[in-house]
Amino acid sequence: MHLLYVPTLNCNLGCSYCYLGRQTSEADLRADGARAVATLRHALAALEEARVLAFNVSLHGGEVTTLPPAVLDELFILIRQHYLRHFDALTALGHRKSAPHIKTNLYKFAPLYELFDKHKVSISASIDLPLALHARYRLTRKGEPWLARTHDNLRLLARYPHAKKISATLSAEHLQDIPALIDDIWYIHRELGVDMNQLNLMFAFPSALNQEKMGGAVLTPCTPAQQLALYDALHAAFVGSELEEGLRRHWFDEFTPSYCTNAVNCGEKFYLLQGDGNVYSCVRGQGIPEFHYGNVFADPVDDILRTGARKIAEMHQRHGFDAGCRSCGHLPLCNTGCPVVKHQNASARSYTCELQRAIYRERPQSFPESPPDEVAAYARDYARRIHPALAVAETPPTHTAPLFALPPELDEEKNTLRALIAADPLLQALYRDDAFVLEVGDELVPLASQLLKQRADWYTLAEADRLVVHVRRELFDANCSEPLRNTLYLQMLRDTPVVYGDERRTKQEHLFTWQLHTPCLEPSARLGDGWLMADLAGLVALHRRLYRRGVRNNLLFTTGYLRDYHYQKQKANAFYHIQAVNLPFQNFEFFYLNREQ
């Protein structure tokens, strides 16, 4: 799970559009500082006892830097100790966190620089773009702008040696002058020195807490058309520049499946813990009763987790399952969007739906569109998990009888191909991977059954290449009481599909079959006693008119009597027949170049 920790809701700014409403001005900073470390320590211990691993512990606010430096130092130490204590488990899960992360407005960055540097703190710096709106809206508690200080702190951030990024939340007002926004991205990147490839863009949404505080909306959320206009403008400005990677990889990352906003049920994996022990869904749901999950001092962790999953599902249910989402090929990626914004917008669909679809269209390999039948199946599964009442009310899909049925015994260990081989000495001889060695030029290539080997190597042969097969003498005794009657048995196939037989199966085309009786084989000059050999270069060259440029040829090796046993075993054992329906013999695949090529 991802744990966002808000040790204080206090903030040193008085931004009129703050989604937290009065919480930032009413917070008791002294009380928050006194309990900040103890609350986090208690929560991490409770999670550990409940066998829940916080893979990411991020600090958020309010403004965390309003806490005394000594408290920040203890919080950083505690988080680093958590990562080190669970280093192996986190690494095994693919998480490489080792340093604390903090979201900050940078107001107090300069005096805290050395403390951040000491703990290698990862920084997400929140600003307004364009910067003219930073000056207008990012005011101190006394209502004073501090843009010059912002510039200085951004220059300082550019020199900061550890992970850092810029984050900006955009409303319709921020997009009234998109060229200015683009210019300021370049200004911060080129003039102030902050690598703006590391930028996260977000979009504002209505906040009931803010409207209650301000007596009405301060900023207007962007319309879908405005979001798309920004997306197109940024592509026009930055594709082909040194910031193209950031545009494609990071700037709109919040609207991709990697973020909590695209989870089936974010209440199962994302939690915000406050310094007073209260647990909410996230920063978006902070202070909203519908998204309060409990308190770590009063409620068991398991109860908090169950409450979170239940409340998020209920919020999705309250707004229904949008018909457009049901049939959308990107439903498995989006999962209908953020439940908190659904609550604020009273809408069933993601507030960035059109933008997300544009991102998915631009990156079809990263975000493939599912075909209609898969979407329908996923929509039914999604409804069962999140909208059970709808799922029960709907007519279940009709199921046709399966086109074919496999016997359930096929799943039993004793009936697997490897188990059948292990139980039969003749099959062991047929499938052994040390019976045939092909000499290709100066290289010795051990041959294995094409059914059992884990990889395929393709060679290119020319007419002058040496090609000699070496076979163990004892192989000709297998299933044969009179080895004089046995043969080295070769089959040459070509990867040009044809349809054979009553089964109407599409298989590789058969070119020729060739046999050489055992007494006609020569002793192996290279491998010595116990081996026989045959020079195949002339045989392969003889049929060169059958080989096609760019088409693989497949040469299979066995003995005449082992080939007969393979077909006898197919008749005697259905489980073997099913799994060895394709030729099981040792093989060599190659392209052939004739003189002209």
N, C-alpha and C positions, 0 to 999 in steps of 0.2 A: 504494500500500500504506500501511497504518497502522503506524507504528513506535512501539512503547512502549519507552522507555528506562529501565532500572533501574540508575542509576549506583552504588547501594549497596543491599545487602540489610539493612544495619544498621537497627535501629529503637530509638527511645528509650522505647518502651512494651513491656510484657511481657504482652500480652493472651493469656489462656489458650486462646482458641479460634482463634488465628492459623493460617491454612491453610498458611503457609510453614514451620511446624514449627521446627526448630532453626536454620534458615538466618539468622534475624534476630539471633540471639545469637552465632552463630559468625562472622559477617562481620567482616572486617578493615577498619575504617573508615579507618585511615591509608592503607592500600594503595588502597582504593577512591577516596579523595579525590585521590590522586596520578595516577591513570589515567583519571578520569571524563571529562574533556574530550577527551583524546587518543583514547579509544575511540570516542566519538560522532563526532568529526571523521573518523576512519578509516572508520567504517561509512558515513557519509553520502557520502564520496568513493567508496567501493567501490560503493555503490548507484548513484551517478551514472554511474560508468564502465560499469556493467552496464545503463544506461538504465532504471533503476527509480526512480520518483519517490515519495518519502515525502510524502504529502499532509498527514499529521498526525504531529507528533513530540511525544509526551506523556511527562512525567516521572512515574515511579511508584517504589514501593519494595518492601520495607522502608519507610523513611521518608527521603525525599530531603533534608529539612531538617536531617538530622544532619550533612550535609556542611558544610565551612567556607563562610561567605558568599562568599569570593573565588571558590571553585569554582562555587557557584551562579551568581554573576554571569557567569562565563565560559560556563557552559552556556546561560544565557538569551541571551547575545549570539550564540552559535553557532546557536541555533535560529532567532532572528530573522533572522540573515543568510541562513540556508537558505530561509526563506519569501520574503525579498526577492529572492534570486538566482533563484528559480523563480516569481516573482510572476505572470508572464503565463501560464505553463503551468497553475499552480494555479487562477487565475481562470477560464481557459478550461474547466477541468474542473468548475467550480462550487464550488471550495473557497475560502473567504475567510479562511483562517488567516493571522495576521500576528504573533501573540504566543504565547509559550510557555504550556503548560498543565501544571499540577502537581496530583498527588493527595497530600494531606497530612492528618495527624491534628490539625493546628492547634497542637500542643504548643508549637512555637517560632514561632508566627505573629507575635506582638507584636514581638520583636526583628528580624524579617525584613520587617516591613511596608513600610518605605521601599524596600528592594531590590525587592520584588514590584511596588510601585507604579511604580518607575522603569522597569521592563520591561513594565508592563501585563500581568502574568502572570494568566492565567485559572486560577481555583482551584476544585478540587473538595475540599470538606472532609468527611472521613469521621467520622461519629459513630454512636453507638448510640441507637436509639429503642425504648422510652421512655428518657428521660435517667437514670432510676433504674438501668437496666442499663448505661448508660455508666459510672456510678459503680462498678458491681459488676465489670464486665469490662475496662474500659479503664484498666488500672493501669500505673503506671510500672515500670521494670525492678526497682525495689525493692519493688514490690507496693503502692504507695500510690495512692489515688484522687486525682483532680485535677479534679473536676467544677466547682468554683468558677472555676478557671482556664479551663475550657471555656466557661463562661458569659461571662467577660470577653472571650475571644477571638472568640466568636460576635458579641458587641456590636461588636467592632472590625471583624469581617468585614462587618457590616451597613453600616459607613461606607466600606468599601473601594470605590473608584470604578470598578473594572473587573469583568469577567465573573466570577461566582462561583456556586456551587451547593453543596447539601448532598447527601451520599450516605449511605445507611444499608443495611446488610446484616442481614436478619432471619432468625432461627431460630424454632423453635416456642416457645422461652422468651420471645422478644420479643413474641410474639402472645398470651401468656397474659393480658395486660391491654391489649386494643386501645383501650378508652376513654382510658387513660393515654397511649398512643402518640398518639392524636388530640389530646389536650390539649396535649402537648408540641410538636406541629406548630404549633398555634395560639400557644403560648407563644413559640417561637422566632420566629414570624412577627410577632406583635403586640407582644410585650414586648421581645424582643432586637433586633427590627428587620430580620432577614434575610428576604428575599422567598422564601417557601417554595413559590412556584410553581416555582422552580428546585430541585427535589428529585428524586433518583434512588433508587428502591427496588430492592434486589436480595435474593435469597434464598440462604441458606447451603446448602452441600451437603457431604457427607462429605469429609474430607481425610485421606488415608493418612499424610501427613507430620505432621499435627497429632496423630493418634492414636498414631503412633510416639513422638512427643515426650512426650505426656501419659499414655501407657499406656491410652488409651481415649478415647471421644468425650467432648467437653466440652459441646457444644451439639447439639440434635437438629434435623435439617432439618425444615422445615414440610411437612406433608402437603398434597396437592392441595386437600383440603377446607379446611384452614386458610388457604391462599393465597386461595381464593375467598371465604372469610369476611372476610378483610381487605379484599379488593377491594370487596365489597358494603358493608362498614362505612364505608370511606372515601367511597364514593359517597353514602351516606346522610348523612354528616357534611359534605361539602364541595360537593356539587352545589348551585348557586345562590349560592355564596359567592365572595369574591374569589380563592379558591384553586381554583376549578373548572377554570380553564384549565390550571393545572399538573397537576391530576389527570388531565385528558384528554390532555394533550400530552406531559408529561415524566416523571411519576412512574413509569410502567411502560414507559418507552420501550425499556428493555433487552430486552423480550420482543416487540418488533415487528421487521419485516424490515430496518429501518435498521441493526441491530446485527450484529456479527460472529457472535453466537450463532445467527443465522438464515441464515448463508451456506451455499451448497451445499458448499463446501470452504474453510473459513476459513484453511487452510494456504496458500492462494493469495493472501491479501490482508492478513493480520494477523500481526505478529511482535513478540516481546519480546526486546530486546537487553539483556544484562547488562554491567556494567562490565568484566568479565573477557573479554568478546567472545563469550560463549556466547549462542546464540539459541534461545529456546523459543517455544512457541505463543502464550502470553499469561500473564497473572498467574495464571490458574487452573492452567495446566500447568507453572508455574515450579518447577524442581527435580525434575520427574518425568521419568525417562529416556525414557519412551515419547513425550514431547513435546519432546525435544531435537533441534534441527534441524542443529546444527553450530556452528562458531566463525568469526567474521569475520576473525580473524587467521590461521586455518589453512585455511579452505575458501572456494572461489570463491562469489560471491553466487548464481550460477545453480544451483550444487549445493545450497546451503542452501534455495533456493526450491523446487527439485524434491523435496528431502527432506521439506520441510514439507507439500507437497501429498500426497506419498505416505503419510506417517505419519498424517495426518488421515483419508485415505481408508481406510487399514488399520484405524484405530480404529473407524470406522463399520462396516466389514466384520466386525470381531470380534464386534460385538453384533447384527448382522443388520438386516434391513429389516422393521420391525414391520408386521404385517398391517393394523392400524388406521391407520397412517400412509399405507400404500399407497392406501387408499380415501378418505382425508380430503380434503375440499375445500379445505383450507388448506395442503396439502403444499407448493405452490409458494411460500408465504410463510414457512413454518417450516423446511422441509428437515430435519426430524427432530431439530433441536436441537443443543446444544453437545456436541462429542465428548469434551471433558475430563470433563464431568459424567457422560456415559454411562460413561466409564471408572471414575469414582469410585463410581457407583451400580450398575455392571454391568447397565445397562438400555439398550434400543434406542430408547427414546422420550424426548423432551424432558421434563425434570423439572418444567417449568412448563406442560405441555400443556393442562391444563384451564383454567388462568388465561389462556393465550394465546387459547384458543377463546372465552373470555368477552370478551376485549378485541376480538377480531375481530367477534363478534356485535354488540357495542355500536357498532362503527364500520364498517358494511358497505360504505360507499363507499370508505373508505380501504383496507380489507382485504377485498375481495370474495371470496366463496366460488366456486371454479371448478366448473363442471358436471362430472358423472361422466366424460364422454368426454375432456374436457381433462385431468382428474386422471389418468386411465388412461394417456394419452399422456405426461404429465409424469412419472409414476411409472416408465414404461419408460425415459425419457431419464435420469432420476435414477439408476436402477439401472445403466444403461450407464456412467455417469460414476463412481459411487461403489461399486457392487456388481457389477462386471463378471461375476464368477463366477455370480451369481444370474441376471443378464441372459442369459448364454449358456445356462444350464440351462432357462430358461423357453421354452415354446412361443411362437414369434413370433405376433403377431396376424394373423389372416387379412385379406387386403386384397381388397376387391371391385373390380371394374373401375370406372374413373371414369365418372361419369354423362355427362360430356361431355369432349371433348378439343379444346384450342386448337392450331392449327398452330404448330410451333416458330418458324417464320419471323416470327411476330407480334412476337417480341422483337427483331427486327433493326431498327436505326435507320431504314433506308429505308422501312419499312412502318408506322412510327408515323403517327398522324393529322397531326401537324404537318409531318412530312417529306412526306407525300402532298400536303398543301396547298401546301407550298413548291415542289413539282415541277409544279403544275398551275395555270396562270394563271386558269382559270375558277373553280377552288376558292378561289383567293386573292380573287377578286371576291365569291364567295358568303359567305366567312367574314370579310371585312374589317370592322374595328371603327370605321371612320370613314365608313361609307356611309349610316347612318341616325342621325339625331339627333331625339329626341322633345322637343317643347316642352311641359312640364308646368307650367301656371301661368306663372311668370316664369323657371323653371329650364330649362336645356338639358341633356338627358340623352343622351350618346352610347350607342348600343346595341351590344352585342357578342353573339356566338354563345353560346347557353346551354351548349354543349359545351366552350368554350374559356375562358370567364371564370373568374376565381379566387374571385369572391364574388357573391352575389345581393343586390340591393337591392329591397325591397318598398315599394310606395307605397300610399297611400289616396286614392281619387278620389271626389269628389262630383259631382252632376249639373251644377253651374255651373262646374266647373273647365275651363280651357283645355287642349286636348290636340291638338297639331298635329305631324305627322311631316314631317321634312325629309329628302329623298333626293337623293343626287348624281345629276345627269343621266346621267353616263357609265355608271352601273350598268345602265341600260336597254339599252346596247349589248352587254353581256356575253352571249354565246351567242345573240345575236339580230341578224340582218342587216337586219331591218325593224322598228325600234323602235316604229312605229305599232301593231304587233300585240302589243307587250309590255304587261304590267300590273304595277301595284303589287299584291302578293299578301299578304293578311293571313289569319291563322288564329287564332281565339280558342279556347283550351282552358280548362278549369276543373279545379281540383285535387280532383275527385271521381273516384276510380279506377273504371275499367270494364275489362272484358276484351274485347279485339278480336281478330278474325281467326283464321286457322289456327294461328298461333303461340300463341294463348291468353295473350297478354301482358297484364299489367295496366298500363294507361296512363292519362294524364289524359283526361278526357272532352272530346270535340270539341263546341263550341257552334255556331260558324258559320265559313264561309269567305267572304271578300269581296275582289273585284278591282276595280280602277279603271284603265282604259286610260291609257297615258302622255299622250296629248294632253289628257286631262281634268284632269291635275294643273296646279296653278298655280305660277308662279314664286315662289320663296321670298322673302318680304318681309324676313325677318330675316337670312338667311344670304347672300342676294344671288346673283350670277351663278354658274352651275354647280350650282344646287340647285333642286329642285322641292318642292312641299309639298301636303299634304292635311289638311284639318281633320277630325279623327276624333271630336270630342266628341259630335256628334249620333249617329254610328254606335254609339258605346259606350253612350250613353244609350238608344238605341232598343231595346237588348237587356237593359235593366236588370232585367227580370223573371227573367232567367236567372242573375243573380249572387246568391250566397248570403252571408249575413252570416258573417264569420269564415273564408270559403273563398277562397283565392287564385285569381285569374284570370291566364292566361298568354297574352299577345298576341304573336304571332310575325310577323316582317316578312321578305319577300324579294321577288323579281320572279318573274313567271310563268315566264320562260325559265330563270332560275337554279334554280328549284324543279325544273323538268324535268331540268336537268343533274345535280342531286343524285341523282335516282333512276336516271338513266343510269349515273352513276359507281358507284352501288351494284351494278348488274347487271354492270358491267365489272370491278370490283376487289373481291375478297372482303375484303381487309384494310380497305378503306374501309368496306364494308358493316358489318363487325363493330363498328367503332369509332364509326360514325355511325348506329347502328340507331335512336337517338332523333333527333327533329327537331333539325337543327343551326343553325337560323336565329337571327338576332338577335331578342331578346325583351324584353318589359317585363311585370313581374309586379305585380299590384295587387289591393287590396281595394276594393269599391265600396259607397258609402253612398248609399241612396236617400233620398227626402224624409222618410219615416217614421223612418229611422235617424238 
